[in-house]
Amino acid sequence: MRSLAFFLIALNLFLLAYGQGFFGIAPSELGRSPSPKPFFNHANIHIGTPQS
């Protein structure tokens, strides 16, 4: 019974490490590509009166 509990804890820790990306790219990040623009693109912000 102790060996089963130890095995389940070890499996749980392995799956946690795999999901966090300790063995390479995390599964949640697969297929994502970086944005071509910077995250904060201040050139597109226009302050003034709204046009209707």
N, C-alpha and C positions, 0 to 999 in steps of 0.2 A: 504494500500500500504506500509506503514511503517513496519507493522508487517511482510509482505512478505520479505522485504529487510532485516529485522533483522533475520528472519528465514534462509535466504540464507547465510548470513554472519556467523551465528552460525553453520550451516551445513558445510560451507567451513572450519571453524576453527577446527571442530571436525574431518573432513577428513584429514586435515593437521596433527593434533596431532596423529591420528591413523597411518598414513603413516610414521611418524617419530619414532614410537615405544613407545609412552608415555603410552600406555595401555598394554604393554607386548612386545613380540618380533615383530619387524617390518616385514611387509609382504615380503620385499625384502630379509630378512635374514632367512626365513623359509626354512628348508631342507638343510641348509649348515652345514657341519661338519668341525671342526678344522683340519688343516693339521697335519699329524703325525710327520713331521719334522719341525724344527724351520724355520722361514721365511728366515733367513740368515744362510745358511749352508756353513761355510767357509772351512769345511773339504774336499769338492769336488772341490775346486779351485786349479788348478795346474799351476804355473807360470813357463814358460820355453819356449824352442823352440817347435813349433808345429811338430807333427809327421805325416808323410804322408803315 
